[in-house]
Amino acid sequence: MIVRKTDQLGRIVLPKSTRKHFNIDTGESLEFFIDANNQIVLRKYNPSCSFCDSYEDNLIFKNKNLCRTCVSEIKEIKS
């Protein structure tokens, strides 16, 4: 366990070993939220699908995130 104090602006520094373990590079976006157990969760930002909000198997098309399921459904409409 690693303990860090917040600074005057509420910031914390993630230890280098933690950044390395989770492959977090300088300038990379992270998101945080409070889960159902009232715990703060911090994770690498992974934008959801613009249509269904899925976080899995997303592609970027014209600056929009789309999951493969929605892409398949769009292909069916187009046919």
N, CA, C and O atoms as a Maestro MAE file, in Angstrom:
{
 s_m_m2io_version
 :::
 2.0.0
}

f_m_ct {
 s_m_title
 :::
 protein
 m_atom[316] {
  # First column is atom index #
  i_m_mmod_type
  r_m_x_coord
  r_m_y_coord
  r_m_z_coord
  i_m_residue_number
  s_m_chain_name
  s_m_pdb_residue_name
  s_m_pdb_atom_name
  i_m_atomic_number
  :::
  1 25 0.853 -1.174 0.000 1 A "MET " " N  " 7
  2 3 0.000 0.000 0.000 1 A "MET " " CA " 6
  3 2 0.898 1.235 0.000 1 A "MET " " C  " 6
  4 15 1.912 1.292 0.695 1 A "MET " " O  " 8
  5 25 0.499 2.208 -0.789 2 A "ILE " " N  " 7
  6 3 1.222 3.477 -0.869 2 A "ILE " " CA " 6
  7 2 0.267 4.579 -0.439 2 A "ILE " " C  " 6
  8 15 -0.878 4.620 -0.888 2 A "ILE " " O  " 8
  9 25 0.725 5.461 0.418 3 A "VAL " " N  " 7
  10 3 -0.091 6.578 0.906 3 A "VAL " " CA " 6
  11 2 0.473 7.868 0.333 3 A "VAL " " C  " 6
  12 15 1.682 8.099 0.376 3 A "VAL " " O  " 8
  13 25 -0.401 8.702 -0.201 4 A "ARG " " N  " 7
  14 3 -0.007 10.012 -0.735 4 A "ARG " " CA " 6
  15 2 -0.923 11.071 -0.140 4 A "ARG " " C  " 6
  16 15 -2.110 10.826 0.076 4 A "ARG " " O  " 8
  17 25 -0.371 12.245 0.123 5 A "LYS " " N  " 7
  18 3 -1.169 13.378 0.588 5 A "LYS " " CA " 6
  19 2 -1.557 14.233 -0.602 5 A "LYS " " C  " 6
  20 15 -0.840 14.289 -1.601 5 A "LYS " " O  " 8
  21 25 -2.697 14.897 -0.490 6 A "THR " " N  " 7
  22 3 -3.095 15.841 -1.527 6 A "THR " " CA " 6
  23 2 -2.372 17.160 -1.284 6 A "THR " " C  " 6
  24 15 -2.027 17.491 -0.150 6 A "THR " " O  " 8
  25 25 -2.146 17.911 -2.364 7 A "ASP " " N  " 7
  26 3 -1.547 19.241 -2.201 7 A "ASP " " CA " 6
  27 2 -2.657 20.269 -2.009 7 A "ASP " " C  " 6
  28 15 -3.821 19.906 -1.846 7 A "ASP " " O  " 8
  29 25 -2.294 21.558 -2.028 8 A "GLN " " N  " 7
  30 3 -3.266 22.628 -1.771 8 A "GLN " " CA " 6
  31 2 -4.401 22.648 -2.795 8 A "GLN " " C  " 6
  32 15 -5.492 23.132 -2.495 8 A "GLN " " O  " 8
  33 25 -4.156 22.129 -3.994 9 A "LEU " " N  " 7
  34 3 -5.186 22.110 -5.038 9 A "LEU " " CA " 6
  35 2 -5.910 20.769 -5.121 9 A "LEU " " C  " 6
  36 15 -6.720 20.558 -6.023 9 A "LEU " " O  " 8
  37 25 -5.624 19.861 -4.186 10 A "GLY " " N  " 7
  38 3 -6.288 18.566 -4.168 10 A "GLY " " CA " 6
  39 2 -5.646 17.531 -5.072 10 A "GLY " " C  " 6
  40 15 -6.222 16.466 -5.295 10 A "GLY " " O  " 8
  41 25 -4.472 17.821 -5.593 11 A "ARG " " N  " 7
  42 3 -3.800 16.894 -6.512 11 A "ARG " " CA " 6
  43 2 -3.017 15.842 -5.735 11 A "ARG " " C  " 6
  44 15 -2.578 16.072 -4.608 11 A "ARG " " O  " 8
  45 25 -2.856 14.685 -6.369 12 A "ILE " " N  " 7
  46 3 -1.984 13.642 -5.852 12 A "ILE " " CA " 6
  47 2 -1.037 13.232 -6.975 12 A "ILE " " C  " 6
  48 15 -1.330 13.432 -8.154 12 A "ILE " " O  " 8
  49 25 0.086 12.665 -6.601 13 A "VAL " " N  " 7
  50 3 1.045 12.162 -7.582 13 A "VAL " " CA " 6
  51 2 0.976 10.647 -7.548 13 A "VAL " " C  " 6
  52 15 1.096 10.033 -6.488 13 A "VAL " " O  " 8
  53 25 0.780 10.044 -8.723 14 A "LEU " " N  " 7
  54 3 0.813 8.585 -8.799 14 A "LEU " " CA " 6
  55 2 2.275 8.144 -8.818 14 A "LEU " " C  " 6
  56 15 3.064 8.653 -9.614 14 A "LEU " " O  " 8
  57 25 2.636 7.216 -7.962 15 A "PRO " " N  " 7
  58 3 4.019 6.760 -7.941 15 A "PRO " " CA " 6
  59 2 4.437 6.168 -9.288 15 A "PRO " " C  " 6
  60 15 3.624 5.586 -10.007 15 A "PRO " " O  " 8
  61 25 5.703 6.329 -9.608 16 A "LYS " " N  " 7
  62 3 6.230 5.835 -10.878 16 A "LYS " " CA " 6
  63 2 5.964 4.341 -11.047 16 A "LYS " " C  " 6
  64 15 5.619 3.893 -12.141 16 A "LYS " " O  " 8
  65 25 6.120 3.576 -9.985 17 A "SER " " N  " 7
  66 3 5.894 2.125 -10.073 17 A "SER " " CA " 6
  67 2 4.443 1.815 -10.449 17 A "SER " " C  " 6
  68 15 4.186 0.868 -11.192 17 A "SER " " O  " 8
  69 25 3.504 2.599 -9.945 18 A "THR " " N  " 7
  70 3 2.080 2.410 -10.273 18 A "THR " " CA " 6
  71 2 1.820 2.776 -11.728 18 A "THR " " C  " 6
  72 15 1.128 2.054 -12.446 18 A "THR " " O  " 8
  73 25 2.387 3.920 -12.162 19 A "ARG " " N  " 7
  74 3 2.216 4.330 -13.564 19 A "ARG " " CA " 6
  75 2 2.801 3.286 -14.505 19 A "ARG " " C  " 6
  76 15 2.211 2.975 -15.539 19 A "ARG " " O  " 8
  77 25 3.939 2.757 -14.151 20 A "LYS " " N  " 7
  78 3 4.592 1.740 -14.982 20 A "LYS " " CA " 6
  79 2 3.758 0.457 -15.018 20 A "LYS " " C  " 6
  80 15 3.566 -0.132 -16.082 20 A "LYS " " O  " 8
  81 25 3.270 0.031 -13.868 21 A "HIS " " N  " 7
  82 3 2.464 -1.190 -13.784 21 A "HIS " " CA " 6
  83 2 1.207 -1.109 -14.654 21 A "HIS " " C  " 6
  84 15 0.822 -2.088 -15.293 21 A "HIS " " O  " 8
  85 25 0.571 0.068 -14.671 22 A "PHE " " N  " 7
  86 3 -0.673 0.242 -15.421 22 A "PHE " " CA " 6
  87 2 -0.462 0.888 -16.786 22 A "PHE " " C  " 6
  88 15 -1.426 1.244 -17.464 22 A "PHE " " O  " 8
  89 25 0.806 1.039 -17.191 23 A "ASN " " N  " 7
  90 3 1.108 1.582 -18.515 23 A "ASN " " CA " 6
  91 2 0.504 2.972 -18.721 23 A "ASN " " C  " 6
  92 15 -0.079 3.249 -19.769 23 A "ASN " " O  " 8
  93 25 0.641 3.834 -17.731 24 A "ILE " " N  " 7
  94 3 0.110 5.198 -17.799 24 A "ILE " " CA " 6
  95 2 1.237 6.128 -18.216 24 A "ILE " " C  " 6
  96 15 2.215 6.295 -17.487 24 A "ILE " " O  " 8
  97 25 1.099 6.733 -19.388 25 A "ASP " " N  " 7
  98 3 2.116 7.631 -19.913 25 A "ASP " " CA " 6
  99 2 1.816 9.081 -19.536 25 A "ASP " " C  " 6
  100 15 0.686 9.417 -19.181 25 A "ASP " " O  " 8
  101 25 2.827 9.928 -19.617 26 A "THR " " N  " 7
  102 3 2.660 11.357 -19.358 26 A "THR " " CA " 6
  103 2 1.605 11.937 -20.300 26 A "THR " " C  " 6
  104 15 1.639 11.678 -21.503 26 A "THR " " O  " 8
  105 25 0.690 12.704 -19.769 27 A "GLY " " N  " 7
  106 3 -0.342 13.341 -20.579 27 A "GLY " " CA " 6
  107 2 -1.543 12.461 -20.873 27 A "GLY " " C  " 6
  108 15 -2.499 12.914 -21.501 27 A "GLY " " O  " 8
  109 25 -1.511 11.222 -20.435 28 A "GLU " " N  " 7
  110 3 -2.628 10.306 -20.694 28 A "GLU " " CA " 6
  111 2 -3.807 10.659 -19.789 28 A "GLU " " C  " 6
  112 15 -3.614 11.042 -18.635 28 A "GLU " " O  " 8
  113 25 -5.013 10.533 -20.307 29 A "SER " " N  " 7
  114 3 -6.211 10.878 -19.536 29 A "SER " " CA " 6
  115 2 -6.604 9.733 -18.607 29 A "SER " " C  " 6
  116 15 -6.539 8.557 -18.963 29 A "SER " " O  " 8
  117 25 -7.015 10.127 -17.401 30 A "LEU " " N  " 7
  118 3 -7.541 9.184 -16.421 30 A "LEU " " CA " 6
  119 2 -8.925 9.669 -16.024 30 A "LEU " " C  " 6
  120 15 -9.219 10.862 -16.095 30 A "LEU " " O  " 8
  121 25 -9.760 8.747 -15.610 31 A "GLU " " N  " 7
  122 3 -11.082 9.142 -15.129 31 A "GLU " " CA " 6
  123 2 -11.256 8.603 -13.715 31 A "GLU " " C  " 6
  124 15 -10.696 7.567 -13.356 31 A "GLU " " O  " 8
  125 25 -12.027 9.312 -12.934 32 A "PHE " " N  " 7
  126 3 -12.328 8.798 -11.614 32 A "PHE " " CA " 6
  127 2 -13.801 8.993 -11.337 32 A "PHE " " C  " 6
  128 15 -14.442 9.921 -11.830 32 A "PHE " " O  " 8
  129 25 -14.313 8.077 -10.523 33 A "PHE " " N  " 7
  130 3 -15.732 8.105 -10.175 33 A "PHE " " CA " 6
  131 2 -15.911 7.393 -8.849 33 A "PHE " " C  " 6
  132 15 -14.975 6.783 -8.333 33 A "PHE " " O  " 8
  133 25 -17.090 7.469 -8.309 34 A "ILE " " N  " 7
  134 3 -17.417 6.791 -7.063 34 A "ILE " " CA " 6
  135 2 -18.305 5.600 -7.405 34 A "ILE " " C  " 6
  136 15 -19.340 5.755 -8.054 34 A "ILE " " O  " 8
  137 25 -17.895 4.406 -6.966 35 A "ASP " " N  " 7
  138 3 -18.642 3.195 -7.303 35 A "ASP " " CA " 6
  139 2 -19.780 2.957 -6.308 35 A "ASP " " C  " 6
  140 15 -20.023 3.776 -5.421 35 A "ASP " " O  " 8
  141 25 -20.465 1.837 -6.464 36 A "ALA " " N  " 7
  142 3 -21.626 1.511 -5.628 36 A "ALA " " CA " 6
  143 2 -21.258 1.333 -4.154 36 A "ALA " " C  " 6
  144 15 -22.114 1.473 -3.281 36 A "ALA " " O  " 8
  145 25 -19.991 1.027 -3.873 37 A "ASN " " N  " 7
  146 3 -19.550 0.851 -2.487 37 A "ASN " " CA " 6
  147 2 -18.987 2.139 -1.897 37 A "ASN " " C  " 6
  148 15 -18.336 2.120 -0.853 37 A "ASN " " O  " 8
  149 25 -19.243 3.263 -2.576 38 A "ASN " " N  " 7
  150 3 -18.768 4.585 -2.141 38 A "ASN " " CA " 6
  151 2 -17.240 4.661 -2.105 38 A "ASN " " C  " 6
  152 15 -16.669 5.350 -1.259 38 A "ASN " " O  " 8
  153 25 -16.589 3.959 -3.016 39 A "GLN " " N  " 7
  154 3 -15.142 3.953 -3.157 39 A "GLN " " CA " 6
  155 2 -14.755 4.812 -4.357 39 A "GLN " " C  " 6
  156 15 -15.469 4.830 -5.359 39 A "GLN " " O  " 8
  157 25 -13.642 5.518 -4.266 40 A "ILE " " N  " 7
  158 3 -13.131 6.278 -5.407 40 A "ILE " " CA " 6
  159 2 -12.380 5.318 -6.310 40 A "ILE " " C  " 6
  160 15 -11.482 4.605 -5.860 40 A "ILE " " O  " 8
  161 25 -12.746 5.299 -7.582 41 A "VAL " " N  " 7
  162 3 -12.104 4.430 -8.566 41 A "VAL " " CA " 6
  163 2 -11.382 5.312 -9.580 41 A "VAL " " C  " 6
  164 15 -11.964 6.261 -10.105 41 A "VAL " " O  " 8
  165 25 -10.140 5.005 -9.849 42 A "LEU " " N  " 7
  166 3 -9.325 5.725 -10.823 42 A "LEU " " CA " 6
  167 2 -8.907 4.726 -11.890 42 A "LEU " " C  " 6
  168 15 -8.386 3.658 -11.570 42 A "LEU " " O  " 8
  169 25 -9.130 5.064 -13.155 43 A "ARG " " N  " 7
  170 3 -8.728 4.165 -14.241 43 A "ARG " " CA " 6
  171 2 -8.372 4.959 -15.480 43 A "ARG " " C  " 6
  172 15 -8.725 6.131 -15.612 43 A "ARG " " O  " 8
  173 25 -7.659 4.295 -16.393 44 A "LYS " " N  " 7
  174 3 -7.320 4.935 -17.656 44 A "LYS " " CA " 6
  175 2 -8.620 5.250 -18.389 44 A "LYS " " C  " 6
  176 15 -9.551 4.446 -18.408 44 A "LYS " " O  " 8
  177 25 -8.664 6.427 -18.986 45 A "TYR " " N  " 7
  178 3 -9.866 6.858 -19.682 45 A "TYR " " CA " 6
  179 2 -10.049 6.043 -20.951 45 A "TYR " " C  " 6
  180 15 -9.137 5.928 -21.770 45 A "TYR " " O  " 8
  181 25 -11.214 5.492 -21.096 46 A "ASN " " N  " 7
  182 3 -11.570 4.710 -22.274 46 A "ASN " " CA " 6
  183 2 -12.958 5.174 -22.700 46 A "ASN " " C  " 6
  184 15 -13.958 4.732 -22.134 46 A "ASN " " O  " 8
  185 25 -13.030 6.057 -23.689 47 A "PRO " " N  " 7
  186 3 -14.335 6.606 -24.071 47 A "PRO " " CA " 6
  187 2 -15.297 5.522 -24.550 47 A "PRO " " C  " 6
  188 15 -14.889 4.536 -25.165 47 A "PRO " " O  " 8
  189 25 -16.557 5.721 -24.261 48 A "SER " " N  " 7
  190 3 -17.571 4.739 -24.630 48 A "SER " " CA " 6
  191 2 -18.106 4.998 -26.032 48 A "SER " " C  " 6
  192 15 -17.862 6.048 -26.625 48 A "SER " " O  " 8
  193 25 -18.833 4.027 -26.540 49 A "CYS " " N  " 7
  194 3 -19.458 4.119 -27.858 49 A "CYS " " CA " 6
  195 2 -20.440 5.295 -27.881 49 A "CYS " " C  " 6
  196 15 -21.204 5.487 -26.935 49 A "CYS " " O  " 8
  197 25 -20.419 6.061 -28.934 50 A "SER " " N  " 7
  198 3 -21.295 7.231 -29.062 50 A "SER " " CA " 6
  199 2 -22.770 6.854 -29.119 50 A "SER " " C  " 6
  200 15 -23.632 7.687 -28.839 50 A "SER " " O  " 8
  201 25 -23.071 5.605 -29.480 51 A "PHE " " N  " 7
  202 3 -24.467 5.178 -29.607 51 A "PHE " " CA " 6
  203 2 -24.978 4.408 -28.396 51 A "PHE " " C  " 6
  204 15 -26.054 4.714 -27.882 51 A "PHE " " O  " 8
  205 25 -24.217 3.403 -27.928 52 A "CYS " " N  " 7
  206 3 -24.746 2.509 -26.884 52 A "CYS " " CA " 6
  207 2 -24.007 2.605 -25.553 52 A "CYS " " C  " 6
  208 15 -24.365 1.912 -24.600 52 A "CYS " " O  " 8
  209 25 -22.990 3.445 -25.473 53 A "ASP " " N  " 7
  210 3 -22.198 3.639 -24.255 53 A "ASP " " CA " 6
  211 2 -21.365 2.429 -23.838 53 A "ASP " " C  " 6
  212 15 -20.915 2.362 -22.695 53 A "ASP " " O  " 8
  213 25 -21.154 1.482 -24.736 54 A "SER " " N  " 7
  214 3 -20.300 0.333 -24.442 54 A "SER " " CA " 6
  215 2 -18.842 0.783 -24.378 54 A "SER " " C  " 6
  216 15 -18.419 1.656 -25.136 54 A "SER " " O  " 8
  217 25 -18.082 0.182 -23.469 55 A "TYR " " N  " 7
  218 3 -16.661 0.507 -23.334 55 A "TYR " " CA " 6
  219 2 -15.783 -0.540 -24.024 55 A "TYR " " C  " 6
  220 15 -14.565 -0.375 -24.098 55 A "TYR " " O  " 8
  221 25 -16.384 -1.596 -24.519 56 A "GLU " " N  " 7
  222 3 -15.611 -2.712 -25.039 56 A "GLU " " CA " 6
  223 2 -15.477 -2.674 -26.550 56 A "GLU " " C  " 6
  224 15 -16.435 -2.387 -27.269 56 A "GLU " " O  " 8
  225 25 -14.274 -2.967 -27.018 57 A "ASP " " N  " 7
  226 3 -13.996 -3.174 -28.438 57 A "ASP " " CA " 6
  227 2 -14.389 -1.970 -29.293 57 A "ASP " " C  " 6
  228 15 -15.059 -2.120 -30.315 57 A "ASP " " O  " 8
  229 25 -13.971 -0.778 -28.871 58 A "ASN " " N  " 7
  230 3 -14.336 0.451 -29.582 58 A "ASN " " CA " 6
  231 2 -13.325 0.825 -30.654 58 A "ASN " " C  " 6
  232 15 -12.130 0.560 -30.532 58 A "ASN " " O  " 8
  233 25 -13.834 1.441 -31.695 59 A "LEU " " N  " 7
  234 3 -13.041 1.982 -32.786 59 A "LEU " " CA " 6
  235 2 -13.272 3.486 -32.829 59 A "LEU " " C  " 6
  236 15 -14.286 3.976 -32.332 59 A "LEU " " O  " 8
  237 25 -12.348 4.205 -33.413 60 A "ILE " " N  " 7
  238 3 -12.544 5.648 -33.597 60 A "ILE " " CA " 6
  239 2 -12.771 5.895 -35.078 60 A "ILE " " C  " 6
  240 15 -11.955 5.510 -35.915 60 A "ILE " " O  " 8
  241 25 -13.893 6.544 -35.396 61 A "PHE " " N  " 7
  242 3 -14.239 6.884 -36.776 61 A "PHE " " CA " 6
  243 2 -14.663 8.341 -36.804 61 A "PHE " " C  " 6
  244 15 -15.657 8.718 -36.183 61 A "PHE " " O  " 8
  245 25 -13.902 9.164 -37.529 62 A "LYS " " N  " 7
  246 3 -14.174 10.600 -37.623 62 A "LYS " " CA " 6
  247 2 -14.377 11.229 -36.245 62 A "LYS " " C  " 6
  248 15 -15.356 11.931 -35.994 62 A "LYS " " O  " 8
  249 25 -13.418 10.953 -35.365 63 A "ASN " " N  " 7
  250 3 -13.409 11.480 -33.992 63 A "ASN " " CA " 6
  251 2 -14.590 11.026 -33.137 63 A "ASN " " C  " 6
  252 15 -14.904 11.667 -32.134 63 A "ASN " " O  " 8
  253 25 -15.237 9.949 -33.513 64 A "LYS " " N  " 7
  254 3 -16.330 9.373 -32.727 64 A "LYS " " CA " 6
  255 2 -15.942 7.952 -32.339 64 A "LYS " " C  " 6
  256 15 -15.320 7.236 -33.124 64 A "LYS " " O  " 8
  257 25 -16.306 7.553 -31.140 65 A "ASN " " N  " 7
  258 3 -16.059 6.191 -30.685 65 A "ASN " " CA " 6
  259 2 -17.266 5.332 -31.001 65 A "ASN " " C  " 6
  260 15 -18.398 5.671 -30.654 65 A "ASN " " O  " 8
  261 25 -17.010 4.215 -31.665 66 A "LEU " " N  " 7
  262 3 -18.078 3.286 -32.035 66 A "LEU " " CA " 6
  263 2 -17.646 1.876 -31.661 66 A "LEU " " C  " 6
  264 15 -16.509 1.483 -31.924 66 A "LEU " " O  " 8
  265 25 -18.546 1.111 -31.049 67 A "CYS " " N  " 7
  266 3 -18.234 -0.286 -30.764 67 A "CYS " " CA " 6
  267 2 -18.500 -1.109 -32.027 67 A "CYS " " C  " 6
  268 15 -19.229 -0.677 -32.920 67 A "CYS " " O  " 8
  269 25 -17.906 -2.280 -32.085 68 A "ARG " " N  " 7
  270 3 -18.059 -3.127 -33.274 68 A "ARG " " CA " 6
  271 2 -19.508 -3.576 -33.471 68 A "ARG " " C  " 6
  272 15 -19.944 -3.784 -34.603 68 A "ARG " " O  " 8
  273 25 -20.243 -3.722 -32.388 69 A "THR " " N  " 7
  274 3 -21.652 -4.114 -32.502 69 A "THR " " CA " 6
  275 2 -22.447 -3.036 -33.227 69 A "THR " " C  " 6
  276 15 -23.222 -3.351 -34.131 69 A "THR " " O  " 8
  277 25 -22.274 -1.784 -32.855 70 A "CYS " " N  " 7
  278 3 -22.988 -0.688 -33.516 70 A "CYS " " CA " 6
  279 2 -22.532 -0.543 -34.969 70 A "CYS " " C  " 6
  280 15 -23.344 -0.264 -35.850 70 A "CYS " " O  " 8
  281 25 -21.244 -0.730 -35.216 71 A "VAL " " N  " 7
  282 3 -20.745 -0.669 -36.598 71 A "VAL " " CA " 6
  283 2 -21.444 -1.736 -37.434 71 A "VAL " " C  " 6
  284 15 -21.854 -1.460 -38.561 71 A "VAL " " O  " 8
  285 25 -21.587 -2.952 -36.900 72 A "SER " " N  " 7
  286 3 -22.265 -4.036 -37.627 72 A "SER " " CA " 6
  287 2 -23.724 -3.686 -37.897 72 A "SER " " C  " 6
  288 15 -24.237 -3.930 -38.989 72 A "SER " " O  " 8
  289 25 -24.388 -3.112 -36.894 73 A "GLU " " N  " 7
  290 3 -25.788 -2.730 -37.062 73 A "GLU " " CA " 6
  291 2 -25.932 -1.632 -38.120 73 A "GLU " " C  " 6
  292 15 -26.888 -1.645 -38.896 73 A "GLU " " O  " 8
  293 25 -25.006 -0.697 -38.157 74 A "ILE " " N  " 7
  294 3 -25.046 0.363 -39.156 74 A "ILE " " CA " 6
  295 2 -24.844 -0.223 -40.545 74 A "ILE " " C  " 6
  296 15 -25.505 0.194 -41.497 74 A "ILE " " O  " 8
  297 25 -23.947 -1.177 -40.669 75 A "LYS " " N  " 7
  298 3 -23.722 -1.834 -41.963 75 A "LYS " " CA " 6
  299 2 -24.986 -2.513 -42.460 75 A "LYS " " C  " 6
  300 15 -25.276 -2.489 -43.656 75 A "LYS " " O  " 8
  301 25 -25.747 -3.124 -41.544 76 A "GLU " " N  " 7
  302 3 -26.993 -3.797 -41.913 76 A "GLU " " CA " 6
  303 2 -28.025 -2.793 -42.427 76 A "GLU " " C  " 6
  304 15 -28.746 -3.082 -43.381 76 A "GLU " " O  " 8
  305 25 -28.099 -1.626 -41.805 77 A "ILE " " N  " 7
  306 3 -29.046 -0.581 -42.222 77 A "ILE " " CA " 6
  307 2 -28.707 -0.096 -43.626 77 A "ILE " " C  " 6
  308 15 -29.591 0.144 -44.449 77 A "ILE " " O  " 8
  309 25 -27.414 0.043 -43.880 78 A "LYS " " N  " 7
  310 3 -26.948 0.568 -45.155 78 A "LYS " " CA " 6
  311 2 -27.235 -0.387 -46.310 78 A "LYS " " C  " 6
  312 15 -27.405 0.054 -47.447 78 A "LYS " " O  " 8
  313 25 -27.292 -1.687 -46.033 79 A "SER " " N  " 7
  314 3 -27.496 -2.698 -47.085 79 A "SER " " CA " 6
  315 2 -28.895 -2.721 -47.629 79 A "SER " " C  " 6
  316 15 -29.200 -3.520 -48.514 79 A "SER " " O  " 8
  :::
 }
 m_bond[315] {
  # First column is bond index #
  i_m_from
  i_m_to
  i_m_order
  :::
  1 1 2 1
  2 2 3 1
  3 3 4 2
  4 3 5 1
  5 5 6 1
  6 6 7 1
  7 7 8 2
  8 7 9 1
  9 9 10 1
  10 10 11 1
  11 11 12 2
  12 11 13 1
  13 13 14 1
  14 14 15 1
  15 15 16 2
  16 15 17 1
  17 17 18 1
  18 18 19 1
  19 19 20 2
  20 19 21 1
  21 21 22 1
  22 22 23 1
  23 23 24 2
  24 23 25 1
  25 25 26 1
  26 26 27 1
  27 27 28 2
  28 27 29 1
  29 29 30 1
  30 30 31 1
  31 31 32 2
  32 31 33 1
  33 33 34 1
  34 34 35 1
  35 35 36 2
  36 35 37 1
  37 37 38 1
  38 38 39 1
  39 39 40 2
  40 39 41 1
  41 41 42 1
  42 42 43 1
  43 43 44 2
  44 43 45 1
  45 45 46 1
  46 46 47 1
  47 47 48 2
  48 47 49 1
  49 49 50 1
  50 50 51 1
  51 51 52 2
  52 51 53 1
  53 53 54 1
  54 54 55 1
  55 55 56 2
  56 55 57 1
  57 57 58 1
  58 58 59 1
  59 59 60 2
  60 59 61 1
  61 61 62 1
  62 62 63 1
  63 63 64 2
  64 63 65 1
  65 65 66 1
  66 66 67 1
  67 67 68 2
  68 67 69 1
  69 69 70 1
  70 70 71 1
  71 71 72 2
  72 71 73 1
  73 73 74 1
  74 74 75 1
  75 75 76 2
  76 75 77 1
  77 77 78 1
  78 78 79 1
  79 79 80 2
  80 79 81 1
  81 81 82 1
  82 82 83 1
  83 83 84 2
  84 83 85 1
  85 85 86 1
  86 86 87 1
  87 87 88 2
  88 87 89 1
  89 89 90 1
  90 90 91 1
  91 91 92 2
  92 91 93 1
  93 93 94 1
  94 94 95 1
  95 95 96 2
  96 95 97 1
  97 97 98 1
  98 98 99 1
  99 99 100 2
  100 99 101 1
  101 101 102 1
  102 102 103 1
  103 103 104 2
  104 103 105 1
  105 105 106 1
  106 106 107 1
  107 107 108 2
  108 107 109 1
  109 109 110 1
  110 110 111 1
  111 111 112 2
  112 111 113 1
  113 113 114 1
  114 114 115 1
  115 115 116 2
  116 115 117 1
  117 117 118 1
  118 118 119 1
  119 119 120 2
  120 119 121 1
  121 121 122 1
  122 122 123 1
  123 123 124 2
  124 123 125 1
  125 125 126 1
  126 126 127 1
  127 127 128 2
  128 127 129 1
  129 129 130 1
  130 130 131 1
  131 131 132 2
  132 131 133 1
  133 133 134 1
  134 134 135 1
  135 135 136 2
  136 135 137 1
  137 137 138 1
  138 138 139 1
  139 139 140 2
  140 139 141 1
  141 141 142 1
  142 142 143 1
  143 143 144 2
  144 143 145 1
  145 145 146 1
  146 146 147 1
  147 147 148 2
  148 147 149 1
  149 149 150 1
  150 150 151 1
  151 151 152 2
  152 151 153 1
  153 153 154 1
  154 154 155 1
  155 155 156 2
  156 155 157 1
  157 157 158 1
  158 158 159 1
  159 159 160 2
  160 159 161 1
  161 161 162 1
  162 162 163 1
  163 163 164 2
  164 163 165 1
  165 165 166 1
  166 166 167 1
  167 167 168 2
  168 167 169 1
  169 169 170 1
  170 170 171 1
  171 171 172 2
  172 171 173 1
  173 173 174 1
  174 174 175 1
  175 175 176 2
  176 175 177 1
  177 177 178 1
  178 178 179 1
  179 179 180 2
  180 179 181 1
  181 181 182 1
  182 182 183 1
  183 183 184 2
  184 183 185 1
  185 185 186 1
  186 186 187 1
  187 187 188 2
  188 187 189 1
  189 189 190 1
  190 190 191 1
  191 191 192 2
  192 191 193 1
  193 193 194 1
  194 194 195 1
  195 195 196 2
  196 195 197 1
  197 197 198 1
  198 198 199 1
  199 199 200 2
  200 199 201 1
  201 201 202 1
  202 202 203 1
  203 203 204 2
  204 203 205 1
  205 205 206 1
  206 206 207 1
  207 207 208 2
  208 207 209 1
  209 209 210 1
  210 210 211 1
  211 211 212 2
  212 211 213 1
  213 213 214 1
  214 214 215 1
  215 215 216 2
  216 215 217 1
  217 217 218 1
  218 218 219 1
  219 219 220 2
  220 219 221 1
  221 221 222 1
  222 222 223 1
  223 223 224 2
  224 223 225 1
  225 225 226 1
  226 226 227 1
  227 227 228 2
  228 227 229 1
  229 229 230 1
  230 230 231 1
  231 231 232 2
  232 231 233 1
  233 233 234 1
  234 234 235 1
  235 235 236 2
  236 235 237 1
  237 237 238 1
  238 238 239 1
  239 239 240 2
  240 239 241 1
  241 241 242 1
  242 242 243 1
  243 243 244 2
  244 243 245 1
  245 245 246 1
  246 246 247 1
  247 247 248 2
  248 247 249 1
  249 249 250 1
  250 250 251 1
  251 251 252 2
  252 251 253 1
  253 253 254 1
  254 254 255 1
  255 255 256 2
  256 255 257 1
  257 257 258 1
  258 258 259 1
  259 259 260 2
  260 259 261 1
  261 261 262 1
  262 262 263 1
  263 263 264 2
  264 263 265 1
  265 265 266 1
  266 266 267 1
  267 267 268 2
  268 267 269 1
  269 269 270 1
  270 270 271 1
  271 271 272 2
  272 271 273 1
  273 273 274 1
  274 274 275 1
  275 275 276 2
  276 275 277 1
  277 277 278 1
  278 278 279 1
  279 279 280 2
  280 279 281 1
  281 281 282 1
  282 282 283 1
  283 283 284 2
  284 283 285 1
  285 285 286 1
  286 286 287 1
  287 287 288 2
  288 287 289 1
  289 289 290 1
  290 290 291 1
  291 291 292 2
  292 291 293 1
  293 293 294 1
  294 294 295 1
  295 295 296 2
  296 295 297 1
  297 297 298 1
  298 298 299 1
  299 299 300 2
  300 299 301 1
  301 301 302 1
  302 302 303 1
  303 303 304 2
  304 303 305 1
  305 305 306 1
  306 306 307 1
  307 307 308 2
  308 307 309 1
  309 309 310 1
  310 310 311 1
  311 311 312 2
  312 311 313 1
  313 313 314 1
  314 314 315 1
  315 315 316 2
  :::
 }
}
